[in-house]
Amino acid sequence: MPQKLELGTIDLTEPPGGVVLPVAGAPTAYNADPMDIRYPLAQRTAQIEPFHVMELTKRAAALEAAGRPVIHLNIGEPDFTAPEPVVAALERAARAGHTQYTTATGLAALREAIARDYGERYGLEMAPSRIVVTAGASAALSLACCALVDPGASVLMTDPGYPCNRHFVTAFDGVPQPVAVGPETRFQLTRALLESNWHAGTRGVLVASPANPTGTSIPFDELGRIVEAARARGGFTIVDEIYLGLSYENAPRSALAHGDDLIVTNSFSKYFHMTGWRLGWLVVPEALASAFEKLAQNLYICASTLAQHAAIACFDPASLAEYEARRNEFRRRRDYIVPALRNAGLPVPVTPDGAFYAWADCSAHSDDSWQFALELLESAFMFRWCRARTSATMTRCATCDCRTRTRWTGCRRPSPASGVTCRAANALEADAQRRAATRRP
Ligand SMILES: Cc1ncc(COP(=O)(O)O)c(C=O)c1O
């Protein structure tokens, strides 16, 4: 006969085994100093730097909270939000109570819609079974690294590049292998660079096209040569196409046209303007789909169910028409901000052909772009993210200790932008005057 559980008679403060559980209002057994933790963090934590843009965002938010006007040119997210059909679909899904988990690879209807879009947009036949829906490209890239990167394995990537890439690799005990790239290759990888940097420990390559922070793309044929070279070495190619929809010069073509063995990621964050909805996807080779599914099941269970239901409406003709109009607006902003930065004394060595970034050289004003960003934030109330990189030699720099380039985003409304460059110019002029004054005997 099972014993009846006497609820309410258990003394939670002294369970068998002597562990003391917290009781509301009572002191815990170990609460002397909340910062005094006596177990070590995993070593990889020390190798992962903060995401600097998020750190600067905190400072800008603090200034704003103190009543200072701040014009945000910092974080890579559109000022647009999801179009009406997507918001309506979200509301319908919430009201219908679609809040349970989906399968790890995502809703069948969403995977089908994404696959169809590859056909309509890029002329590629795509089996929905190759699509794994994820919580943004961030989860997609970490899932890909989990699946492909063994401890100690090296992964080639550009420097400058999206800063989290090296940390996705490090998180799975791989070794990021930055390749210094400069204006001569539009800050992108080439086959020649891949060949000269590939070594016995290299397992693959991770590229983005168009890229963050430079907004430049790899020419389609060159991308094919990169894929071919990695393939010839038995390596993988991961292509981050999160900004592919925001291409301004040529009709965009997906790297997937270069073979079914590629791993490609994309997201609803940028072209679809849904950063906070946390939704993206991977396209994986058919043969690897079940391995990716197994990992996704364990690591994340699934992406947000409500966001998945809503995202199906991103592919409605009305939504797509709005996205295309907004893409034109981003192009217009690029055409404004790049010459404006140049006029303000911040050369942009390569005109971006996609995304919403401009990679400017601030070495004439400062040898520390982080400091330069903070000073502009304090003096001009303008905030843009800076990345620490060397411009003169573009030597490999995985530790971010060289500092002469800055990234500016054009993903914010244009109206303050005119004020921005004036203020930037004023701040730069004041800076130049201050420097001249301190140089005087
Ligand atoms: C190149 C690149 N990849 C991936 C991401 C992550 O995007 P999300 O996780 O929002 O899809 C970003 C975000 O800025 C990015 O710039």
The ligand as a Tripos MOL2 file, in Angstrom:
@<TRIPOS>MOLECULE
LIG
   16    16     1     0     0
SMALL
NO_CHARGES

@<TRIPOS>ATOM
      1 C1         27.1620   38.4340  -39.4820 C.3       1 LIG1
      2 C2         26.1830   38.1320  -38.3910 C.ar      1 LIG1
      3 N1         25.8570   36.8460  -38.1500 N.ar      1 LIG1
      4 C3         24.9920   36.5180  -37.1740 C.ar      1 LIG1
      5 C4         24.4170   37.4860  -36.3820 C.ar      1 LIG1
      6 C5         23.4370   37.0740  -35.2970 C.3       1 LIG1
      7 O1         22.1420   37.4030  -35.6750 O.3       1 LIG1
      8 P1         20.8170   36.7940  -35.0460 P.3       1 LIG1
      9 O2         21.2100   35.8360  -33.9880 O.co2     1 LIG1
     10 O3         20.0560   37.9610  -34.5150 O.co2     1 LIG1
     11 O4         20.0880   36.1260  -36.1700 O.co2     1 LIG1
     12 C6         24.7100   38.8320  -36.5910 C.ar      1 LIG1
     13 C7         24.1250   39.8850  -35.7550 C.2       1 LIG1
     14 O5         24.4460   41.0560  -35.8300 O.2       1 LIG1
     15 C8         25.6180   39.1590  -37.6340 C.ar      1 LIG1
     16 O6         25.9550   40.4320  -37.8990 O.3       1 LIG1
@<TRIPOS>BOND
     1     1     2 1
     2     2     3 ar
     3     2    15 ar
     4     3     4 ar
     5     4     5 ar
     6     5     6 1
     7     5    12 ar
     8     6     7 1
     9     7     8 1
    10     8     9 2
    11     8    10 1
    12     8    11 1
    13    12    13 1
    14    12    15 ar
    15    13    14 2
    16    15    16 1
@<TRIPOS>SUBSTRUCTURE
     1 LIG1         1 GROUP 0 **** ****
